[in-house]
Amino acid sequence: MDTKTLNETFALAYQNHQKNNLDIAKNLYEKVLNIDPNHFKTVFLLGSLLTQNKNFNLAKKLLKKANQIDPNHLLTLNNLGLVYYELGEFQKALGCYEKAIKIEKNNAPIYNNLGNTLKELGKIKEAISCYERAIQINTNYLAAHSNLGKILGENNNIHEAKKHYEKALNLNPNLKEACDGYGRLLLKLNQHNKALAYIRKGSGSIRFTEKNFKII
């Protein structure tokens, strides 16, 4: 495969990736890597595609390689952090996000992902600060509002949690995580009918007994 053909194959792979034709894209990316194992864009994009497919172990291998080729590539650091997070390697995820923040200080998604990681590590105040920072950067950042609502609710800051859930649901009324979290928060505020409607919307059906209910 000459350089022109390699570039054409990569371009076709990328087009299929954008169209969510993941199997076709994967096969084409692999053809490129068979010729040029260090083709950075292909290593990065195939690693990212495998992350989409939840093939986290192979994605980790490729994204680590991409990071070795270009240690300061922001999206590689972010995606490698996501893979480490999904594999429960939270300290390694933390390292990726902290390095990414040094490269770009005003990136809301990275602050949100850093917040998720800090929460898993039990660093609740730091996680809250990260979600708040993400919202400062982008006031309409849906995931950060939902995540902030959840962590505040879990730590009994009910009214602030309610505010952020309502902002998230204003941005996307069908976000299941926010619907479920908001519903559970409303139960604590004794707004039972409204609460159950949101829980049903977020979690599915509700099984009632004489004394209580549970989500199924």
C-alpha positions as CSV (number, residue, x, y, z in Angstrom):
1,M,0.0,0.0,0.0
2,D,1.6,3.3,-1.1
3,T,1.2,6.5,0.7
4,K,-1.6,7.7,-1.5
5,T,-3.6,4.5,-1.0
6,L,-2.9,4.5,2.8
7,N,-4.2,8.1,3.0
8,E,-7.3,7.1,1.0
9,T,-7.9,4.1,3.2
10,F,-7.6,6.2,6.3
11,A,-10.0,8.8,4.9
12,L,-12.5,6.1,4.1
13,A,-12.2,4.6,7.6
14,Y,-12.7,8.0,9.2
15,Q,-15.8,8.7,7.0
16,N,-17.3,5.4,8.1
17,H,-16.4,6.1,11.7
18,Q,-18.3,9.5,11.5
19,K,-21.3,7.7,10.0
20,N,-21.2,5.2,12.9
21,N,-20.3,2.3,10.6
22,L,-18.0,1.0,13.2
23,D,-17.2,-2.5,11.9
24,I,-16.3,-1.1,8.5
25,A,-14.2,1.7,10.0
26,K,-12.5,-0.8,12.3
27,N,-11.4,-3.1,9.4
28,L,-10.1,-0.1,7.5
29,Y,-8.2,1.3,10.4
30,E,-6.6,-2.1,10.9
31,K,-5.5,-2.2,7.2
32,V,-3.8,1.2,7.8
33,L,-2.0,-0.1,10.9
34,N,-0.8,-3.2,9.1
35,I,1.2,-0.9,6.9
36,D,2.1,1.8,9.3
37,P,1.7,0.6,13.0
38,N,2.6,4.1,14.3
39,H,0.1,6.1,12.2
40,F,-1.0,8.4,15.0
41,K,-4.5,9.3,13.9
42,T,-5.3,5.7,13.2
43,V,-4.0,4.5,16.5
44,F,-6.0,7.2,18.3
45,L,-9.2,6.7,16.4
46,L,-9.2,3.0,16.5
47,G,-8.6,3.2,20.3
48,S,-11.5,5.6,20.5
49,L,-13.7,3.3,18.4
50,L,-12.9,0.4,20.6
51,T,-13.9,2.5,23.6
52,Q,-17.3,3.1,21.9
53,N,-17.6,-0.6,21.5
54,K,-16.7,-1.1,25.2
55,N,-13.6,-3.2,24.3
56,F,-11.7,-1.4,27.0
57,N,-8.7,-3.6,27.3
58,L,-7.7,-3.3,23.7
59,A,-8.7,0.3,23.6
60,K,-6.3,0.9,26.5
61,K,-3.5,-0.7,24.6
62,L,-4.0,1.5,21.6
63,L,-4.6,4.8,23.5
64,K,-1.5,4.2,25.6
65,K,0.4,3.8,22.3
66,A,-1.2,7.0,21.0
67,N,-0.1,8.8,24.2
68,Q,3.4,7.5,23.8
69,I,3.5,8.9,20.2
70,D,2.0,12.3,21.3
71,P,2.0,12.8,25.1
72,N,0.2,16.1,24.8
73,H,-2.7,15.2,22.6
74,L,-5.7,16.3,24.6
75,L,-8.3,13.9,23.3
76,T,-6.0,10.9,23.7
77,L,-5.6,11.8,27.4
78,N,-9.3,12.3,27.8
79,N,-10.2,9.0,26.1
80,L,-7.5,7.1,27.9
81,G,-8.9,8.5,31.1
82,L,-12.3,7.3,30.2
83,V,-11.0,3.8,29.6
84,Y,-9.1,3.7,32.9
85,Y,-12.3,4.9,34.6
86,E,-14.4,2.1,33.0
87,L,-11.8,-0.5,34.1
88,G,-11.8,0.8,37.6
89,E,-8.3,2.2,37.4
90,F,-9.2,5.5,39.0
91,Q,-5.8,6.7,40.0
92,K,-4.6,6.3,36.4
93,A,-7.7,8.0,35.1
94,L,-7.0,10.9,37.5
95,G,-3.5,11.2,36.1
96,C,-4.8,11.5,32.6
97,Y,-7.3,14.2,33.4
98,E,-4.9,16.2,35.6
99,K,-2.4,16.3,32.7
100,A,-5.2,17.2,30.3
101,I,-6.3,20.1,32.5
102,K,-2.7,21.5,32.4
103,I,-2.8,21.5,28.6
104,E,-6.3,23.1,28.4
105,K,-7.6,24.8,31.5
106,N,-11.1,25.7,30.1
107,N,-12.4,22.3,28.9
108,A,-15.7,21.5,30.6
109,P,-16.0,17.8,29.6
110,I,-12.5,17.1,31.1
111,Y,-13.5,18.8,34.4
112,N,-16.7,16.8,34.4
113,N,-14.7,13.5,33.8
114,L,-12.2,14.6,36.5
115,G,-15.2,15.1,38.8
116,N,-16.5,11.6,38.2
117,T,-13.1,10.1,38.9
118,L,-12.6,12.1,42.1
119,K,-16.0,11.0,43.3
120,E,-15.0,7.3,42.8
121,L,-11.9,8.0,44.9
122,G,-14.0,9.4,47.7
123,K,-12.9,13.0,47.2
124,I,-16.3,14.5,47.3
125,K,-15.4,18.2,47.8
126,E,-12.9,18.1,45.0
127,A,-15.4,16.4,42.7
128,I,-18.1,19.0,43.5
129,S,-15.5,21.7,42.6
130,C,-14.8,20.1,39.3
131,Y,-18.5,19.9,38.3
132,E,-18.9,23.5,39.4
133,R,-15.9,24.5,37.3
134,A,-17.3,22.7,34.3
135,I,-20.5,24.7,34.7
136,Q,-18.6,27.9,35.0
137,I,-17.0,27.2,31.6
138,N,-20.3,26.1,30.0
139,T,-23.4,27.1,31.9
140,N,-25.5,24.7,29.8
141,Y,-23.3,21.7,30.3
142,L,-25.9,19.0,30.8
143,A,-23.8,16.2,32.2
144,A,-22.2,18.5,34.8
145,H,-25.6,19.7,36.1
146,S,-26.9,16.2,36.4
147,N,-23.7,14.9,38.1
148,L,-23.6,17.9,40.4
149,G,-27.3,17.3,41.3
150,K,-26.5,13.7,42.1
151,I,-23.5,14.2,44.3
152,L,-25.2,17.1,46.2
153,G,-28.3,15.0,46.7
154,E,-26.2,12.1,48.0
155,N,-24.6,14.4,50.5
156,N,-27.9,15.9,51.7
157,N,-27.5,19.3,50.0
158,I,-31.1,18.8,48.8
159,H,-32.1,22.3,47.6
160,E,-28.9,22.9,45.6
161,A,-29.2,19.4,44.2
162,K,-32.8,20.2,43.1
163,K,-31.6,23.3,41.3
164,H,-29.1,21.5,39.2
165,Y,-31.4,18.6,38.4
166,E,-34.0,21.1,37.3
167,K,-31.4,22.8,35.1
168,A,-30.4,19.4,33.6
169,L,-34.0,18.5,32.9
170,N,-34.7,21.9,31.4
171,L,-31.8,21.2,28.9
172,N,-33.0,17.6,28.3
173,P,-36.3,16.5,29.8
174,N,-35.7,12.9,28.9
175,L,-32.3,12.4,30.5
176,K,-32.9,9.2,32.4
177,E,-30.2,9.7,35.0
178,A,-31.6,13.2,35.9
179,C,-35.2,12.0,35.9
180,D,-34.4,9.2,38.3
181,G,-32.2,11.3,40.5
182,Y,-34.7,14.2,40.6
183,G,-37.5,11.8,41.4
184,R,-35.6,10.3,44.4
185,L,-34.8,13.8,45.6
186,L,-38.5,14.7,45.4
187,L,-39.3,11.7,47.6
188,K,-37.1,13.3,50.3
189,L,-39.1,16.5,49.9
190,N,-42.4,14.5,50.3
191,Q,-43.5,15.3,46.8
192,H,-44.5,11.7,46.2
193,N,-46.7,11.9,43.1
194,K,-44.3,14.0,41.2
195,A,-41.4,12.0,42.4
196,L,-42.9,8.7,41.2
197,A,-43.6,10.1,37.8
198,Y,-40.0,11.1,37.4
199,I,-38.7,7.8,38.8
200,R,-40.9,5.9,36.4
201,K,-39.6,8.0,33.5
202,G,-36.0,7.5,34.5
203,S,-35.9,3.9,35.8
204,G,-38.8,2.0,34.2
205,S,-41.6,0.4,36.0
206,I,-42.4,0.7,39.7
207,R,-43.6,-2.2,41.8
208,F,-45.9,-1.2,44.6
209,T,-46.5,-3.0,47.8
210,E,-48.8,-1.9,50.7
211,K,-46.0,-0.1,52.5
212,N,-43.4,0.8,49.9
213,F,-42.3,0.5,46.4
214,K,-39.2,-0.5,44.5
215,I,-37.8,0.1,41.0
216,I,-37.6,-2.9,38.7
